[in-house]
Amino acid sequence: MKFMKNLLQQLKISIIATLVFAVVVSGLYPLAVWAIGQVFFPAQANGSLITNKQGTVIGSTLIGQEFTLPQYFHPRPSAAGAGYDPIASGGSNLGPTSQKLADEIKGRIADYRKENNLATSTPVPADAVTASASGLDPEISIENAQIQIARVAKARGVDMGQVAALVQNYTEGRSLYVFGEPGVNVLMLNIALDQNYPILKK
């Protein structure tokens, strides 16, 4: 009888503890994190979305997009789904000894040099021809952006110095001044290009 009483007592304690932790961990804690995010970091908490003048969402500062036209800066290659797909975030999973990876990089180097009018001996930034682990990188390296300035300026019919100034404006430093490398947000830069130096329709 005493054994059954102790068993029921322990069972009662376990059930109460489970319910308390369920409320705290699955309810109160997520609610507190959500509230703090909405109050102190509303943009980041809601996806850092970018909208146009009509209020339509055109992208996020956290997720890269594909740009292929010469008047735009081009992002880092992506292996996420069909490219820059947040649902299929990930890298190619190809190792350094992969012949497929070597062939892909070789082709990208040739394309990059051709579209930016570079000599065959000109070094190409690694981020211009390799996909990131997430496939969603919104930024490119400063070196990559600087190489693309001449092409973009020519396509828009503006001075290279004007485009270089925009690149400088949209260059972001290291995270917390320590982590990672400085980079240029491609989407924000391309939006600024359209606003400041739009392509006139003929």
C-alpha positions, 0 to 999 in steps of 0.5 A: 500500500505504501509502495502504491502511495509513493508511486502515485505521489511520484507520478503526480510530481512528474505530471506537474513538472511536465506541465510546468515545463511545457508551459514555460518552455513551449509557451512563456519562453517563446513569447518572451523572445518574440516580445523582446524581438518585436520591441527592440529588433522589429526589422530583424525579427520580421525577416529584415524585409525590403518593400518598394514604394507600393509596399510590396516585399521585394526581398530581404537584407538577409537572403541573396537574390539572383542578378544576371543583367550587366547593370547590376552587381552579381551575387555569390553563386548559390547551391540552395535549391534552384538558387537562393531558396531559403527552404532548401538552404545548403551548400553543394556538399562537394569536397575539395577533391570533387572533379565536378566541383573543379569543373564548376569553378573553372566554368565560373571563373571563365564566365566571371572574367568574360562578363567583367572584361578581365584578362585570363591571368587576372585573379578571381575572388573566391566568393565570386565562383564558389557557393557558400554553406547556406547558399543564401549569402546576401553579401559579396566581398569588397574585392568582388564588388570592386571588380564589378564596378567598371561593368555596372558603370558602363552598363548604366552610362555613369562614372565609375566613381559614382558607382564606387561611392555607392559600393562604399556606402553599402559596405558592412563591417565585421559582425560585432567588429570581430567576426567574418569579413567586411562585405557589400550587400548586393540587394541593397546596392542594386536597389540604390543603383536603380534609385540613383542611376536608373536605366532609361527605357528607349 
